């Protein structure tokens, strides 16, 4: 587990953009039980989360169509919530960072770490925007 003071700015990077943090499995269940679309970002301390994933997620929200709900769990910190969120992402293997779009609780789009790592934030945002335009 990472120290709270280390991850605080990484958490605030998303919460400052309106993402709701989920810390328990019950919170994940409740978020994914909501009607509409929900973007789940599995946040991480790695460099590709800082340079690619978080900026890409934030840029994507500038689109006219966007998810009804935006939430985040933090790998290496919120173990219970991350495990629960990853359970909803099956058949995709666990990875962090990653992003999943759900519609009425059903997984409709997934960006795994290998889709994020080494790709510019704008390309990640474009991928998410295409999913929003189709599902939101």
C-alpha positions in Angstrom: 0.0 0.0 0.0 1.2 3.5 -0.9 1.4 6.2 1.8 -1.6 8.6 1.7 0.7 11.7 1.3 2.3 10.2 -1.8 -1.0 9.5 -3.6 -2.9 12.6 -2.5 -1.9 14.7 -5.5 -2.6 11.8 -7.9 -6.1 11.3 -6.4 -6.7 15.1 -6.5 -5.8 15.1 -10.2 -9.0 13.2 -10.9 -11.2 14.4 -8.1 -10.5 18.0 -9.0 -11.9 17.2 -12.5 -15.1 15.8 -10.9 -14.4 12.1 -10.4 -15.9 10.5 -7.4 -13.4 8.3 -5.4 -14.7 4.9 -4.5 -13.0 3.2 -1.5 -15.1 0.1 -0.8 -16.6 -2.8 -2.8 -20.1 -1.5 -1.8 -19.3 1.9 -3.3 -18.3 0.2 -6.5 -21.5 -1.9 -6.6 -23.6 1.2 -6.0 -21.8 3.3 -8.7 -22.2 0.5 -11.3 -25.9 0.0 -10.3 -26.8 3.5 -11.4 -28.6 4.0 -14.7 -26.7 5.6 -17.5 -23.1 5.4 -18.3 -20.2 5.2 -15.8 -16.5 5.7 -16.6 -14.3 3.9 -14.1 -10.6 4.9 -14.0 -8.3 2.6 -12.1 -5.7 5.2 -11.1 -2.1 4.4 -10.4 1.2 5.9 -9.3 3.0 4.9 -12.5 4.3 7.3 -15.0 1.8 6.3 -17.7 -1.1 7.2 -15.3 0.4 10.7 -14.8 1.4 11.4 -18.4 -1.3 9.6 -20.3 -4.2 8.1 -18.4 -5.3 10.9 -16.1 -4.8 13.7 -18.7 -6.6 11.6 -21.3 -9.5 10.9 -19.1 -9.8 14.6 -18.2 -9.5 15.8 -21.9 -12.2 13.3 -22.9 -14.7 15.0 -20.6 -14.7 18.1 -22.8 -16.8 16.2 -25.3 -20.5 17.1 -25.8 -21.5 13.5 -25.0 -19.9 12.2 -21.8 -20.6 9.6 -19.1 -23.4 10.2 -16.6 -21.1 9.2 -13.8 -17.3 9.4 -13.5 -15.6 7.4 -10.7 -12.1 6.3 -9.8 -10.4 3.6 -7.7 -6.7 3.7 -6.8 -4.6 0.6 -7.4 -2.2 -0.2 -4.5 -4.4 1.8 -2.1 -8.1 1.0 -2.3 -7.6 -2.8 -2.6 -11.2 -3.8 -1.9 -12.6 -1.3 -4.3 -10.1 -2.1 -7.0 -10.7 -5.8 -6.7 -14.5 -5.2 -7.0 -14.1 -2.9 -10.0 -11.8 -5.4 -11.8 -14.4 -8.1 -11.2 -16.8 -6.1 -13.3 -14.1 -5.8 -16.0 -13.8 -9.5 -16.6 -12.7 -11.0 -19.1 -10.0 -8.4 -19.2 -7.0 -9.1 -17.0 -6.2 -6.7 -14.1 -4.1 -3.8 -15.2 -3.4 -0.3 -13.9 -4.0 2.2 -15.0 -7.0 1.2 -17.0 -10.4 2.7 -17.9 -13.8 1.0 -18.4 -17.0 2.5 -19.6 -20.2 0.8 -18.4 -23.7 1.4 -19.6 -26.5 0.4 -17.1 -23.9 -1.7 -15.3 -22.7 -3.6 -18.4 -19.1 -3.2 -19.7 -19.2 -1.6 -23.1 -15.6 -0.3 -23.6 -12.2 -1.0 -22.1 -8.8 0.6 -22.3 -6.1 -1.6 -20.7 -2.7 -0.5 -19.7 -1.2 -1.6 -23.0 -3.6 0.8 -24.7 -2.5 3.6 -22.5 1.3 3.2 -22.0 3.3 5.1 -24.5 0.3 6.8 -26.2 -0.3 10.5 -25.9 -3.2 11.7 -23.7 -4.9 13.1 -26.8 -5.1 9.7 -28.4 -6.5 8.2 -25.2 -9.1 11.0 -25.0 -10.0 10.4 -28.7 -10.6 6.7 -27.9 -12.8 7.5 -25.0 -14.7 10.2 -26.9 -15.5 7.6 -29.6 -16.9 5.3 -26.9 -18.9 8.2 -25.4 -20.4 9.1 -28.8 -21.5 5.5 -29.3 -22.8 4.7 -25.8 -23.6 8.0 -24.0 
